[in-house]
């Protein structure tokens, strides 16, 4: 069975580093979201931008990880809320250390209501060549209980406007497993997305996270999460429909047309190095993983004194082995067994486990790589846990 397409093979062989910058600003607090952000950032937004720039300076001057930087990703939060002077300050700082003109991919996450002509023109001038648009749903009823800041029509208009201004490399986020979302409703969502001609779709199942408004709604019986069988059917429909329309299912939640895979996010899934900037951001240099404090005031305070607001974890060989399993099984590239065995050789018990999973149709092999079969992808985390040391 073919595992590595020409597109994915080239990406797999491209050793590159990326920078992720977390902008913790949001207009609204979405009911399902447990990411780090603030909706009351106006009093300290200039201090936050100063702190982010200071962290860039400290991390880039320390040369704490190897690899030519080829991708830049602004996430959040809502990076599209940044003002022109704030973008200018961050970009000016980055240019001291990074050749932005040589980037293969420069992505910003944007909400539909922020995609306006002035912003699109500014982002183009900055060198942005990929937009990740937080659509989530083309249904106004869904957007209302989600507490999203945009309407369904704004999503449609924003995508068309971005395409008009030359942003061909677009990805949209869509969620399934939503309350009152049967299979027909979900199929209409997918048909709408396909009709817009976007070359990349990221689709996630709604998860009820702790301490969110959604959890409260579900506990009070105001919203009902669909049965697991329906969610599985929605996932199957998602995979089959997108694949039949020319998308490659290259990661559990990500589908791209050839040459439109997310290069930055693929850094994570391929185990490449990346730098995380901003409160709550993570970074990885092959040996260590760090995560910044998820507290805006503490983040700003630390950087004002020249201290990195981080916690560092030294990865053991077992950590690295298990991480390669976890991220590799999520992708169409799969897991490089030779890379695993360079860390810890397979004993007879482990070899027999892999053999059993292969014979049962859970695992497929191509040369030294193994990946999950189509029928097993929906349970990727379960099968990964079976293969952990």
Secondary structure, DSSP 8 states (H G I E B T S, - for coil): -----HHHHHHHH---EEEEEEE-B-SS--TT--SS-BS--GGGHHHHHHHHHHHHHHHHHHT-S-S-EEEEEEEES-GGG--HHHHHHHHHHHHHH--GGG-SEEEEEE-GGG--HHHHHHHHHHT--EEEEEEE-S-HHHHHHHT-SS-HHHHHHHHHHHHHTT---EEEEEEES-TT--HHHHHHHHHHHHHTT-SEEEEEE----TTSHHHHHHHTTSS----HHHHHHHHHHHHHHHHHTT-EEEETTEEE-TT-S-HHHHHHHTT--EEEESTT-EEE-SSEEEEE-S-HHHHHHHHHTT---EEEEE--HHHHHHHHHHHHTTBSS-EEHHHHHHHS---HHHHHHHHHHHHTTSEEEETTEEEE-GGGGGGHHHHHHHH--
